[in-house]
């Protein structure tokens, strides 16, 4: 192969490999400076770009010791979620959220293994158990896979991003904002890593507290 063609091929390969070489780190704290975990961040894309990052999947939210595990699940619109029961008691999973309503009547351990609920509309779906009022989990349904959940240090990282000007959407169940969502602009420069630090105003946690029980085999 002539040297000029070889150099052109190398240049094209390098250009292609850097197309999504940008990354974004988001650090979240509250108004007092404490880290905020279990928040979902999503890079909002123009509609023309979403298809490139719209990989759906199958997920599971288990029920263990009368709690949903995990409590926060981020999925791409069009994905499916199952709700296995690992407890030795019955559960009744449901949601009345506008983004997705569904109802799975009472079922026990090992039942409904083949049941999957589809989530086709972006939004946040709050799920509960009709038997155990304190059980609560959230499914964040995103427009694309460019989303992540903040860890125990309040940090979430998005790799392999396109360059450009975008909006970053942040959701947290206690965020003091309409629909618990805030938006901020972010600029991703080609070939660079970007770090953004945001302070969130959080409301008090109003979820129902778990009822104490001396006998863990009973409903409460």
C-alpha positions in Angstrom: 0.0 0.0 0.0 1.4 3.4 -0.9 2.5 5.6 2.1 0.0 8.3 1.2 -3.0 5.9 1.4 -1.6 4.3 4.6 -1.4 7.7 6.2 -4.9 8.6 5.0 -6.3 5.3 6.5 -4.6 5.9 9.8 -6.0 9.5 9.9 -9.5 8.2 9.2 -9.3 5.5 11.9 -8.0 8.0 14.5 -10.8 10.4 13.6 -13.4 7.7 14.0 -12.0 6.5 17.3 -12.2 10.1 18.8 -15.7 10.7 17.6 -17.0 9.8 21.1 -13.8 10.3 23.1 -15.3 12.9 25.4 -16.4 12.1 29.0 -18.3 13.9 31.7 -18.0 13.7 35.5 -20.8 15.1 37.6 -20.4 15.7 41.3 -23.5 16.4 43.3 -23.8 17.9 46.8 -26.7 19.4 48.7 -27.0 23.0 49.9 -25.0 22.0 53.1 -22.2 20.5 51.0 -23.0 16.9 51.8 -22.7 14.4 48.9 -25.9 13.4 47.1 -26.1 9.7 46.1 -28.9 7.9 44.2 -29.4 10.8 41.8 -29.7 10.1 38.0 -28.0 12.3 35.5 -28.8 12.2 31.8 -27.2 14.0 28.9 -30.2 15.1 26.7 -29.5 14.6 23.0 -31.1 16.1 19.9 -33.6 13.7 18.4 -31.3 13.1 15.4 -28.6 11.7 17.7 -30.7 9.5 20.1 -30.8 6.5 17.9 -27.0 6.1 18.1 -27.4 5.8 21.9 -30.7 4.0 22.3 -29.7 0.5 23.3 -32.5 -1.1 25.3 -32.1 -4.0 27.7 -33.7 -6.2 30.3 -33.4 -5.4 34.1 -34.5 -6.9 37.4 -35.7 -5.3 40.6 -35.7 -7.9 43.3 -37.6 -8.0 46.6 -35.3 -8.9 49.4 -36.1 -8.6 53.1 -39.2 -6.6 52.2 -37.2 -4.0 50.2 -36.8 -3.3 46.5 -33.2 -4.0 45.3 -32.0 -1.9 43.7 -34.0 1.2 44.8 -33.0 3.2 41.7 -32.9 1.7 38.2 -32.1 3.7 35.1 -33.3 2.2 31.8 -33.6 3.4 28.2 -37.2 3.8 26.9 -38.2 0.5 25.3 -36.5 -1.6 28.0 -38.1 -4.3 30.1 -38.0 -4.9 33.8 -38.9 -8.0 35.9 -39.8 -8.0 39.5 -38.7 -11.3 41.1 -39.7 -12.1 44.7 -36.8 -13.5 46.8 -38.8 -13.3 50.0 -40.7 -16.1 51.7 -43.8 -14.0 51.8 -46.2 -12.5 49.2 -45.7 -9.1 47.5 -48.0 -7.0 45.3 -46.0 -4.7 43.0 -47.7 -1.7 41.3 -47.3 1.8 40.0 -49.7 4.7 39.3 -47.1 6.9 37.7 -48.2 8.8 34.6 -45.1 7.5 32.7 -46.2 3.8 33.3 -49.0 2.3 35.3 -49.0 -1.5 36.0 -50.2 -3.9 38.6 -48.8 -7.3 39.5 -51.2 -9.0 42.0 -50.0 -11.0 45.0 -47.3 -13.5 44.2 -44.7 -15.5 46.1 -41.1 -16.6 45.9 -40.1 -18.0 42.5 -43.4 -16.9 40.8 -43.7 -14.5 37.9 -40.2 -15.4 36.7 -41.1 -14.9 33.1 -43.1 -11.6 33.6 -41.5 -8.5 32.2 -43.0 -5.0 32.2 -42.1 -2.7 29.2 -41.3 0.9 29.8 -41.7 2.8 26.6 -42.2 6.4 27.7 -39.4 8.6 29.2 -40.1 9.7 32.7 -39.9 8.5 36.3 -41.9 5.5 37.5 -42.4 5.2 41.3 -43.2 1.6 42.3 -44.5 0.3 45.6 -45.9 -2.8 47.3 -49.6 -2.9 48.2 -48.8 -5.1 51.3 -45.7 -3.2 52.6 -46.2 0.5 52.4 -42.6 1.4 53.1 -41.3 -0.4 50.1 -40.4 2.1 47.4 -38.3 2.2 44.3 -37.9 4.3 41.2 -37.3 3.5 37.6 -35.8 6.4 35.6 -36.7 5.9 32.0 -34.3 7.9 29.8 -34.3 8.9 26.2 -30.9 7.3 25.6 -28.2 5.3 27.5 -26.2 8.4 28.3 -27.2 8.4 31.9 -25.8 7.2 35.2 -26.6 7.2 39.0 -24.4 9.0 41.5 -22.5 6.7 43.8 -21.9 7.0 47.6 -19.4 9.8 46.9 -22.0 11.7 44.9 -20.2 11.1 41.6 -21.5 9.9 38.3 -19.4 9.5 35.1 -20.5 9.3 31.5 -17.9 8.0 29.0 -17.9 8.0 25.2 -19.9 11.1 24.6 -20.3 13.2 21.5 -18.8 16.7 21.5 -21.1 19.7 21.5 -23.5 21.8 23.5 -26.1 19.9 25.5 -28.5 20.0 28.4 -27.8 17.8 31.5 -30.9 16.6 33.3 -30.6 15.7 37.0 -33.3 13.8 38.9 -33.4 12.9 42.6 -36.5 11.8 44.6 -36.1 14.7 47.0 -35.0 17.4 44.6 -36.9 20.6 45.4 -38.0 21.3 41.8 -40.9 20.5 39.5 -41.0 16.7 38.9 -37.8 16.5 41.0 -35.8 17.5 37.9 -33.3 20.3 37.2 -31.6 21.2 33.9 -28.2 22.8 33.3 -26.2 23.5 30.2 -23.0 21.6 29.6 -20.3 22.0 26.9 -18.3 18.9 25.8 -15.1 19.8 24.0 -13.7 17.3 21.5 -11.1 15.1 23.1 -11.5 16.5 26.6 -12.9 15.3 29.9 -15.4 17.7 31.5 -16.2 17.9 35.2 -19.3 19.6 36.6 -20.2 20.2 40.2 -23.8 21.0 41.1 -25.5 21.9 44.5 -29.0 20.6 44.8 -31.8 21.9 47.0 -33.3 18.8 48.6 -36.6 18.4 50.4 -37.0 16.3 53.6 -37.4 12.6 53.0 -41.2 11.9 53.5 -41.2 8.2 52.7 -43.1 5.9 55.0 -40.8 4.4 57.6 -40.6 0.6 57.9 -42.7 -0.9 60.6 -40.7 -2.8 63.3 -41.3 -6.5 63.6 -39.9 -9.1 66.0 -41.0 -11.9 63.6 -39.3 -11.3 60.2 -41.4 -14.1 58.6 -44.6 -12.0 59.0 -45.8 -9.3 56.6 -44.5 -6.5 58.9 
